[in-house]
Amino acid sequence: MGRLLVLIALVVVAAWLIRRALRRAATHDAPESSAVRDELVRCAHCGLLLPRAEARESAGALYCSEEHARLGPARRRAAP
């Protein structure tokens, strides 16, 4: 009975060490890609904030949709 408990404890510790090592390896690769993916940018036409990964680029500006990219930057009205 004692051998069985020791064997179970060893298997649990080995599984924990493997999961911890895999989790650390995944977090070393992720910060660079997630930083770019999570960066918020503003649409040049409507001002909507959206993740950079979802933005469309046209003529050096970022837009929230293909239609806004086609329309271009918004024309701002002059203050009265």
Protein Blocks (a to p, Z undefined) as FASTA:
>chain_A
ZZmmmmmmmmmmmmmmmmmmmmmmmmmmmmmmmmmmmpccddfklopacdfklpcceehi
acfbfklmmnopadddddZZ
